[in-house]
Amino acid sequence: MANSYRVVDLRPTAEDAADIVIEGVKSPEAAAKQALGLDLVRSGSRKDLVAQVYWQLTPEAKNMVRLYSRVASTRRR
């Protein structure tokens, strides 16, 4: 089911926390990718916070997820 997502750009370079509405995608990550052109993930540290994405499935329940920049793994194999 496609929803309407509101992507809030929290990067320091974003002017006044840009607020972009995206429709026709199936996940908050897809909305952020379309709005910001970045591949973001749901876990990370505060310094890597890039965006917050909001959506509503019912009038009573508003959902939000924080998305972080993907950090390259430094783990050796």
Sequence and secondary structure as in RCSB ss.txt:
>XXXX:A:sequence
MANSYRVVDLRPTAEDAADIVIEGVKSPEAAAKQALGLDLVRSGSRKDLVAQVYWQLTPEAKNMVRLYSRVASTR
RR
>XXXX:A:secstr
  EEEEEEE  TTSTT  EEEEEEESSHHHHHHHHH   EES   GGGEEEEEEEESSSS EEEEEEEE      
  
